Amino acid sequence: MRKKLCAVDIDGTLVTNDKTLLPQTKADIHWFIREGGIFVLASGRPTRGILRYISELDLQNLGGYIISYNGARIINAQSKKSVLEKNIDPSCYAAVFSAAERLKLPLTAYKQDIAVTQKATDRYFLTETSVNQLTVDRVSDLQAELTYPTPKFLITGEPDYLSQAELQLRDMLSSYPVTVFRSEPFYLEITASGCDKGTALLELANLLGLDRSETMACGDGFNDVTMLSAAGLGIAMDNAQLPAKAAANGVTTSNNENGVGKALRKFAL
């Protein structure tokens, strides 16, 4: 079955370890688009952090879509118009802040691609905001400040601690309409219930009149598991986390070896 839509994660998948888009990867993506394929950038990044790769791939002219905030936003790359938006229900805020306080977790919320935080100062937070070129708004009381919708909460910290905190936080928020997961070993995230890359992929395919069997996804991280499972064909990178490989139908070469381009050439059309 021809794969008419391909959703691709960015970090650890589309780009190399130093965040570079390889010329051959770009050429292979353009080949896929010329052949009639719909290309989708699917990332946990804020929308602003994806703009660089829209430009590098010329998607503003060639067309395609963006899935940002781990599925909380779907945006048309040409028109920049939102196709779908999901935010955390404000009725959950108090429980989220209470749980984060008990577990000593620094929360970051988002206001139109501005990272708003009270306590996050660790190296992972600084990397996240720097890579995505985000303005940081440091507030004295994040809970009081949060009078607007946020697509997700980000928690940054050491991987060993977050692996334990993930289970505890998930249990503490189990009765609320939120999803708790790690996108990377050092990123723990909270989104609206049912908000993930896999769900967003299927929702976009449905809007475009495509069957699940016509979709493909490439990824490497914990937050790519739902997307690799949901797609008609899921391809994990050779450098992928073990859960991502387990969820995939096949494995391509690493992000440093044009794994995305090779997967497109081999499986897409």
Secondary structure as GFF3:
##gff-version 3
##sequence-region A 1 269
A	DSSP	beta_strand	5	8	.	.	.	ID=ss1
A	DSSP	pi_helix	10	14	.	.	.	ID=ss2
A	DSSP	alpha_helix	23	34	.	.	.	ID=ss3
A	DSSP	beta_strand	38	42	.	.	.	ID=ss4
A	DSSP	three_ten_helix	47	50	.	.	.	ID=ss5
A	DSSP	alpha_helix	51	57	.	.	.	ID=ss6
A	DSSP	alpha_helix	59	62	.	.	.	ID=ss7
A	DSSP	beta_strand	65	68	.	.	.	ID=ss8
A	DSSP	three_ten_helix	69	71	.	.	.	ID=ss9
A	DSSP	beta_strand	73	76	.	.	.	ID=ss10
A	DSSP	beta_strand	82	85	.	.	.	ID=ss11
A	DSSP	three_ten_helix	90	92	.	.	.	ID=ss12
A	DSSP	alpha_helix	93	103	.	.	.	ID=ss13
A	DSSP	beta_strand	107	111	.	.	.	ID=ss14
A	DSSP	beta_strand	114	117	.	.	.	ID=ss15
A	DSSP	alpha_helix	123	131	.	.	.	ID=ss16
A	DSSP	beta_strand	135	138	.	.	.	ID=ss17
A	DSSP	alpha_helix	142	145	.	.	.	ID=ss18
A	DSSP	beta_strand	152	156	.	.	.	ID=ss19
A	DSSP	alpha_helix	159	172	.	.	.	ID=ss20
A	DSSP	beta_strand	178	184	.	.	.	ID=ss21
A	DSSP	beta_strand	187	192	.	.	.	ID=ss22
A	DSSP	alpha_helix	197	207	.	.	.	ID=ss23
A	DSSP	three_ten_helix	212	214	.	.	.	ID=ss24
A	DSSP	beta_strand	215	219	.	.	.	ID=ss25
A	DSSP	three_ten_helix	222	224	.	.	.	ID=ss26
A	DSSP	alpha_helix	225	230	.	.	.	ID=ss27
A	DSSP	beta_strand	233	236	.	.	.	ID=ss28
A	DSSP	alpha_helix	242	247	.	.	.	ID=ss29
A	DSSP	beta_strand	250	251	.	.	.	ID=ss30
A	DSSP	three_ten_helix	255	257	.	.	.	ID=ss31
A	DSSP	alpha_helix	259	263	.	.	.	ID=ss32
A	DSSP	pi_helix	264	268	.	.	.	ID=ss33
###
